[in-house]
Amino acid sequence: MSLRVIFMGTPDFSVPTLMEIVGQGHDVVACYSQPPRPAGRGMDLKKSPVHEAAESFGIPVFTPQSLKGAEEQEAFAALNADVAVVVAYGLLLPKPILEAPEYGCLNLHASMLPRWRGAAPINRAIMAGDKETAVQVMRMEEGLDTGPVCMSETVAIGENMTAGDLHDKLSSLGGDLMVRALAALSRGALGDQPQAEDGVTYAAKLSKQETRIDWSKPAAEVHNHIRGLSPFPGAWCEMPLGGKMERVKVLRSTLGEGSGTPGSVQTGGDVPVISCGAGAVRLEQVQRAGKKPMSGAEFLRGASLSDGTVLD
């Protein structure tokens, strides 16, 4: 049975779910997304990926700064939706919004709840060294990601998987999971399971202050830090290149062999190897300031980086 759906989302992660819902024949009566933001060198206003996708389907798009006002809440309720689907929207939904659709609001969340509630579950799972995560459909409540879970798909986190890799996998799986949830909802067969009270953790928003690499930490922690921040915002270090210190982002790494002073560089192999507090990491892909990403081997051939150099 086709449902009247309000879709609420903003980034690339949300787009596959919107596309799956439209493809399954549901009536998406409106899309809510974050307002256009200045972007690029000209700082022109740019619509969100969801905004652009919705317009391509001819879906009306609304971009309120807030949903706390009575006028916005009345307009939302007037859409007479069966359900709202929320995927990385970016605004808190007040109680009148949550209660407006007949069947409430379903959220697609990229973690194994109650672990990693909050803003950055994909990054935090990798940074913590988790071996698996999930994408889940959750009935929304007023609390932060506290609602009961309706459907779940578990995903293994490979030892070298980056946040970007996991993002793409969960985004694709999430679209399929949500349309299965909507199908069950239309049959009156969508159950739910309250979240466990134990094991609650919060995935705080990423900050610039935590992006610098700390070579004094064990190699496994450094590796998890690098891949958990790749490709954005990117973990970085400073290297003496061309007679000056230059910031270099590390986009991919693997665990290496050898030991030495934390931060010391080994240049005798195919890629740079950096000693850590215990063990070492191989820099498999890096990005110099103002340049495109390059392999560690390409970087090593072009960089005047001496063996034994110690990075801060």
N, C-alpha and C positions, 0 to 999 in steps of 0.2 A: 504494500500500500504506500502510495506517495504521501510524504509528510510536508507540511508547510514549515520551512526551516529558516531561521535567522542565523547567518554565519558571522562569527566574530573572530577576526585574526589579523595579523599584520605581516610577519616576515615570510621569507621563502619556506620555512618549515611548515607553514600552514597551508600552502598552495595545493599540495597533492590531496589533502583532505577535501578542500573545496571542490577540486576537479572530480574526485570520486563521488561526492554527493550529487553534483550536477549530472554526472554520467549515469548514476543509478536512477535518474528520473525524478528525484525529489524537487519540490517547488521552492527554490531559494528566493524568498520574497524580499530579502534585503541583506546587505553585507555591512558590517561595522568594522572600521579599521582606524588605526592611528592617523592623525592628520598628516598631509604632505610635509616633509622636512627639507630644509636647505641641504643640498648635496653637490659634490663635484667642485671643480675649480671656480665655476661661476656662481656657486651657491644658489642655484635655481631650485625652486621647490620641486621635490620628487615624490610621486605617489608611492605608497608601499607596494610590495609585490602582490599582496592580496587585493588591494585596491585595483591594480591594473588587471589582474586575472578576472575579478568580478565584472569589471567594465567590458572585458572581451566577451563575456557571456550575456551582456545586457542586464546585469543585476544592479539595481539601485544601490549606491554606496553612501554611507553616512560616516562622518569623521568628527564626532563631537570631542571637545577637550575633556569633558566629564559626563558622567551619567547620573550625577547626584541631584540634578535639578528636576523639578516636577514636570516641566515642559518636555524634556528629553524622555522621561519615564513614561509619560502619557503617549508620546509618539511611538515609543517602542511597543507598548501594550496594544496600540491601535493596529499593529501589523497582524495581530491574531495568529501568531505562530503556534504550531504544535510543540516545537522544541527549538532551543537555541544551541548551536554547536560552537564551542569556544576553543580556539587553538592559538595559544601565544598571542592573545589580543593586546595585553599591555595596560589595561585599565581594570581597577577593582569594580566588581558588579555589586551594587547595593541591593538590599533585600527586594524592593519593588521590581527590579529587573530580573532577579533570579526567579521570582514567582510569577512573572507575566505569562510566559508560555505555558500551555496546558500541561506539558510533561516536564517543565522546568528546563534546566541548562545542563548539557553534557560537556565535559572538558576532556580534551586529549592531553595527557601529561606524560612527559618523557622520563619517567623513572619508575622504580619498583616501590611504590608508596607503602608505608610512610617514610621510606628513606628518600631523601632529597626532595622535600617539599620546597617550593620557591622558584627563584628566577633562573638559576643556571644549573639544572640537574644534569645535563649531558657533560658539561665541563667538570663539575664537581665529582661525578662518578669516576671519571678517568683520572683526575688528579689524586683521588683517594686510593687508586689502584684496584677498584672494584673489578671483579671478574665477569659480572653479568649485570644487566639492567633490564628495563622493560619499557614498553609503551602501553598506557592504560587509559581506558575510558572511565571517567569518574562523574558521579552526580555532584553538582556543585552545591556547596553550602556557603555561609558567610565567612567561615574560617579559611585560612590560607591552605588550600589543597588538602582539606580535612575530610571531604565527602567520601561516601562508600564507593568502592570500585565495582564496576559492572562487567568489564572485560579486560583481559590482559594478554600481552604477547611478550614472552621473555626473549632476550637477545644476549648472546655471549659477547664480551668485550675482548677482542684479540689483544695480545701483548703489545703490538705496535699500532693499534688502531688509534687514530686521532679523533678529536672532538668533531671535526668536519666529516670524517668517515662515518662516525656513529650518528651524527645529525642526519645525514642523507638516508641511512638505513632506517632509522626510527621514523623519519618523515614519511617514507614510502609505506612502511608497515602500518603506520598510524592511519593513513587514509583508508586502507582496507579494513582495519579494525573498526573505525568509526562507522562505515557503511554497514558492517555486520551488526553493530550495536543498534543502528537506526532500523534495520530490518527486524531485529528482535523486538524493538520498541513498538513498531507498527503492528506486531502480532500480539502485543501484551505479554511478551515473554522475556523482557529484559530485567533480570534480577540484579541484586547488588550485595556486596559483602563489606561490612564495616572494616575500616582499617585497624590494624593491630595497634594497641596502645604502646607497645615496646618498639624500639628501633627507630624512633622519630629523629630525623636529621634535617637540617635546613641548608639549601643550596643558595648561599648568599650571592648577590650580584657581583660579577667580577670587577675588580678595581685595578687601576693602573699601578698602584703601589705593590701589587703582588706579581707583576709580570716579569721582573728581573730574575734571572737564573742565579741560584745560590749554589755554587760548586762545592761548598763544604758539606752539603747533604749527601746521603748515600746515592749511588748511581740510579737505583730503582726509583727513588723519589724525584730525582732530577728528570729522568725519562718520563715519568708520569706527569710532571709539571709541564714539560715541553709539549707533549701530545695533547694534554688537556686544554691547552691554550691555543692550539693550532686549528685553523689558520688565523682565527681572530680571538683576542687582540694580539696574540703572538708572544711567546716567551723570548727574551732577548738578553744579550750580554754585550759588553764593549770589547773590541779587539783593536790592537795597534795595526792599522792598515795604511800604507802609503804615507807613513810619517805622522799620522794623527790617530786619535781614538775614534772609532766608528761604531755606531750601534748596529748590531747584526741580529736579526730574528732567526731563531732556529725553528723550522716548521716540521721537520721529521728527524727522529733519532732512533737509535737502537742501543741496546746494552753492548758495551765493548769489553775488551780485555785489558789488563794492566792496572797499575796503580801508580801513585805519586802524589806530589803536592796538589791539593785541591785547586783546580783551575789551570793546571799545567797542560800544555798542548803537545800532543804527539803527532808529528807530520810524516812519519815514515811509511804510512799505509796508503790505502786508496782514498780515504776520507779523513778529515781531522778527527782525532780522538782526544777527549778532554777528561782528565782525571778528576774524580769526585772525592767526597769524604771517605767513601768506600767504593771501589770499583771505578768504572769509567763509562762514558757514553760516546757513541759515534754520531757525528753530525751528518745525517744522510741528505738533508735538504735545508738550505738556508736562504735568507734574503737580505742583501745589503741595502743600505739606505738609498732610496730612489731607484732601485733596480728590481727586475723581476726575480721570482724564485729561481734558484739554481741548485743543481745537485751538489752534494758535498765534494765530490771529485772535481767538478768544474770550479768550485770555489777554491779548492786547494791548489789547483793549477794556476789560478790567476791572482791569488793573495800572497803578499809578501809576509807570510806568517812563519816565524822561526820556530824550530823544534825547541821545546823547553820553555817557551814563553808562558808566563803565568797570568791568567786572566783574573780580574777582581771578582 
